[in-house]
Amino acid sequence: MRIIALFNLKPGVDPAEYEAWARTRDLPGVRALPSVEDFRVHRVTGRLGGGAAPYAYAETIDVRGLDPFLADVAGETVQRLAAEFGRFAQDPVFLLTEDL
């Protein structure tokens, strides 16, 4: 299963500060979870065909299953990361997906 998160930064947040946090805290923390197969953070650079994208960042989280991931999310490590993420991200949208 892949979870896709789409978000913009809150007004006044420095993108360099967020990206440094993502590289040093978020990526290693989430990748270390037993339920996570892969985790990536992407800076959105535009829309295919041109124009501004509605989101500045996208995350993809490949998980072994929703229940194990939710158990990991309930833990202290993820709760701490989620609180830190909340200082940066404005109204993130988390989408649950499955392969066809």
CYANA upper distance limits for C-alpha pairs under 8 A (distance plus 0.5 A):
  1 MET  CA     62 ASP  CA      6.30
  1 MET  CA     63 VAL  CA      5.99
  1 MET  CA     64 ARG  CA      7.13
  1 MET  CA     65 GLY  CA      6.85
  1 MET  CA     66 LEU  CA      7.96
  1 MET  CA     96 LEU  CA      7.97
  1 MET  CA     97 THR  CA      6.61
  1 MET  CA     98 GLU  CA      5.80
  1 MET  CA     99 ASP  CA      7.89
  2 ARG  CA     60 THR  CA      7.06
  2 ARG  CA     61 ILE  CA      6.00
  2 ARG  CA     62 ASP  CA      4.91
  2 ARG  CA     63 VAL  CA      6.67
  2 ARG  CA     96 LEU  CA      6.90
  2 ARG  CA     97 THR  CA      5.89
  2 ARG  CA     98 GLU  CA      6.98
  3 ILE  CA     59 GLU  CA      8.42
  3 ILE  CA     60 THR  CA      6.22
  3 ILE  CA     61 ILE  CA      5.51
  3 ILE  CA     62 ASP  CA      6.89
  3 ILE  CA     63 VAL  CA      8.15
  3 ILE  CA     94 PHE  CA      7.12
  3 ILE  CA     95 LEU  CA      6.03
  3 ILE  CA     96 LEU  CA      5.29
  3 ILE  CA     97 THR  CA      6.54
  4 ILE  CA     58 ALA  CA      7.37
  4 ILE  CA     59 GLU  CA      6.06
  4 ILE  CA     60 THR  CA      5.19
  4 ILE  CA     61 ILE  CA      6.95
  4 ILE  CA     94 PHE  CA      6.18
  4 ILE  CA     95 LEU  CA      5.55
  4 ILE  CA     96 LEU  CA      7.15
  4 ILE  CA     97 THR  CA      8.08
  5 ALA  CA     58 ALA  CA      5.94
  5 ALA  CA     59 GLU  CA      5.42
  5 ALA  CA     60 THR  CA      7.03
  5 ALA  CA     92 PRO  CA      6.98
  5 ALA  CA     93 VAL  CA      5.92
  5 ALA  CA     94 PHE  CA      4.88
  5 ALA  CA     95 LEU  CA      6.71
  6 LEU  CA     55 TYR  CA      6.69
  6 LEU  CA     56 ALA  CA      8.31
  6 LEU  CA     57 TYR  CA      6.44
  6 LEU  CA     58 ALA  CA      5.10
  6 LEU  CA     59 GLU  CA      7.13
  6 LEU  CA     92 PRO  CA      6.19
  6 LEU  CA     93 VAL  CA      5.73
  6 LEU  CA     94 PHE  CA      7.16
  7 PHE  CA     55 TYR  CA      5.87
  7 PHE  CA     56 ALA  CA      6.79
  7 PHE  CA     57 TYR  CA      5.98
  7 PHE  CA     58 ALA  CA      7.00
  7 PHE  CA     89 ALA  CA      6.74
  7 PHE  CA     90 GLN  CA      6.90
  7 PHE  CA     91 ASP  CA      7.10
  7 PHE  CA     92 PRO  CA      5.03
  7 PHE  CA     93 VAL  CA      6.92
  8 ASN  CA     55 TYR  CA      5.86
  8 ASN  CA     56 ALA  CA      5.54
  8 ASN  CA     57 TYR  CA      6.69
  8 ASN  CA     89 ALA  CA      6.37
  8 ASN  CA     90 GLN  CA      6.13
  8 ASN  CA     91 ASP  CA      8.12
  8 ASN  CA     92 PRO  CA      7.77
  9 LEU  CA     13 VAL  CA      6.71
  9 LEU  CA     15 PRO  CA      8.00
  9 LEU  CA     56 ALA  CA      7.90
  9 LEU  CA     88 PHE  CA      6.00
  9 LEU  CA     89 ALA  CA      5.09
  9 LEU  CA     90 GLN  CA      5.90
 10 LYS  CA     87 ARG  CA      8.30
 10 LYS  CA     88 PHE  CA      6.29
 10 LYS  CA     89 ALA  CA      6.09
 10 LYS  CA     90 GLN  CA      5.34
 13 VAL  CA     17 GLU  CA      8.00
 13 VAL  CA     18 TYR  CA      7.88
 13 VAL  CA     88 PHE  CA      6.83
 14 ASP  CA     18 TYR  CA      7.00
 15 PRO  CA     19 GLU  CA      6.54
 16 ALA  CA     20 ALA  CA      6.56
 17 GLU  CA     21 TRP  CA      6.75
 18 TYR  CA     22 ALA  CA      6.61
 18 TYR  CA     88 PHE  CA      6.94
 19 GLU  CA     23 ARG  CA      6.67
 20 ALA  CA     24 THR  CA      6.64
 21 TRP  CA     25 ARG  CA      5.94
 21 TRP  CA     26 ASP  CA      7.10
 22 ALA  CA     26 ASP  CA      5.12
 22 ALA  CA     27 LEU  CA      6.29
 22 ALA  CA     41 VAL  CA      8.08
 23 ARG  CA     27 LEU  CA      6.10
 23 ARG  CA     28 PRO  CA      7.88
 24 THR  CA     28 PRO  CA      7.19
 25 ARG  CA     29 GLY  CA      6.35
 25 ARG  CA     81 LEU  CA      8.09
 26 ASP  CA     30 VAL  CA      6.48
 26 ASP  CA     81 LEU  CA      7.05
 27 LEU  CA     31 ARG  CA      6.45
 27 LEU  CA     39 PHE  CA      7.23
 27 LEU  CA     40 ARG  CA      7.52
 27 LEU  CA     41 VAL  CA      8.08
 28 PRO  CA     32 ALA  CA      6.63
 29 GLY  CA     33 LEU  CA      7.54
 29 GLY  CA     77 THR  CA      8.05
 29 GLY  CA     78 VAL  CA      8.16
 29 GLY  CA     81 LEU  CA      8.19
 30 VAL  CA     36 VAL  CA      7.63
 30 VAL  CA     39 PHE  CA      7.38
 30 VAL  CA     78 VAL  CA      7.89
 31 ARG  CA     36 VAL  CA      6.54
 31 ARG  CA     37 GLU  CA      7.79
 31 ARG  CA     38 ASP  CA      6.75
 31 ARG  CA     39 PHE  CA      6.38
 32 ALA  CA     36 VAL  CA      7.84
 33 LEU  CA     72 ASP  CA      7.23
 34 PRO  CA     72 ASP  CA      8.14
 35 SER  CA     63 VAL  CA      6.08
 35 SER  CA     64 ARG  CA      5.88
 35 SER  CA     65 GLY  CA      7.46
 35 SER  CA     68 PRO  CA      6.07
 35 SER  CA     69 PHE  CA      5.65
 35 SER  CA     72 ASP  CA      7.50
 36 VAL  CA     61 ILE  CA      7.50
 36 VAL  CA     62 ASP  CA      6.44
 36 VAL  CA     63 VAL  CA      4.97
 36 VAL  CA     64 ARG  CA      6.72
 36 VAL  CA     69 PHE  CA      7.60
 37 GLU  CA     61 ILE  CA      8.21
 37 GLU  CA     62 ASP  CA      5.84
 37 GLU  CA     63 VAL  CA      5.94
 37 GLU  CA     64 ARG  CA      6.98
 38 ASP  CA     60 THR  CA      8.38
 38 ASP  CA     61 ILE  CA      6.39
 38 ASP  CA     62 ASP  CA      5.53
 38 ASP  CA     63 VAL  CA      7.69
 39 PHE  CA     59 GLU  CA      7.77
 39 PHE  CA     60 THR  CA      6.18
 39 PHE  CA     61 ILE  CA      4.98
 39 PHE  CA     62 ASP  CA      6.75
 40 ARG  CA     59 GLU  CA      6.12
 40 ARG  CA     60 THR  CA      5.85
 40 ARG  CA     61 ILE  CA      7.13
 41 VAL  CA     57 TYR  CA      7.75
 41 VAL  CA     58 ALA  CA      6.51
 41 VAL  CA     59 GLU  CA      4.93
 41 VAL  CA     60 THR  CA      7.12
 42 HIS  CA     57 TYR  CA      6.13
 42 HIS  CA     58 ALA  CA      5.60
 42 HIS  CA     59 GLU  CA      6.45
 43 ARG  CA     56 ALA  CA      6.61
 43 ARG  CA     57 TYR  CA      5.17
 43 ARG  CA     58 ALA  CA      7.05
 44 VAL  CA     53 ALA  CA      7.76
 44 VAL  CA     55 TYR  CA      7.39
 44 VAL  CA     56 ALA  CA      5.52
 44 VAL  CA     57 TYR  CA      5.69
 44 VAL  CA     58 ALA  CA      7.28
 45 THR  CA     53 ALA  CA      8.03
 45 THR  CA     56 ALA  CA      7.91
 46 GLY  CA     50 GLY  CA      7.16
 46 GLY  CA     51 GLY  CA      6.80
 46 GLY  CA     52 ALA  CA      5.87
 46 GLY  CA     53 ALA  CA      5.55
 47 ARG  CA     51 GLY  CA      6.09
 47 ARG  CA     52 ALA  CA      6.60
 47 ARG  CA     53 ALA  CA      5.81
 63 VAL  CA     69 PHE  CA      7.06
 64 ARG  CA     68 PRO  CA      7.75
 64 ARG  CA     69 PHE  CA      7.97
 65 GLY  CA     69 PHE  CA      6.76
 66 LEU  CA     70 LEU  CA      6.52
 67 ASP  CA     71 ALA  CA      6.73
 68 PRO  CA     72 ASP  CA      6.83
 69 PHE  CA     73 VAL  CA      6.60
 70 LEU  CA     74 ALA  CA      6.79
 71 ALA  CA     75 GLY  CA      7.42
 72 ASP  CA     78 VAL  CA      7.57
 73 VAL  CA     77 THR  CA      8.49
 73 VAL  CA     78 VAL  CA      5.74
 73 VAL  CA     79 GLN  CA      7.21
 74 ALA  CA     78 VAL  CA      7.40
 74 ALA  CA     79 GLN  CA      7.17
 75 GLY  CA     79 GLN  CA      6.75
 76 GLU  CA     80 ARG  CA      6.65
 77 THR  CA     81 LEU  CA      6.88
 78 VAL  CA     82 ALA  CA      6.38
 79 GLN  CA     83 ALA  CA      6.73
 80 ARG  CA     84 GLU  CA      6.89
 81 LEU  CA     85 PHE  CA      6.52
 82 ALA  CA     86 GLY  CA      6.59
 83 ALA  CA     87 ARG  CA      7.34
 84 GLU  CA     88 PHE  CA      7.78
 85 PHE  CA     89 ALA  CA      6.60
 86 GLY  CA     90 GLN  CA      7.91
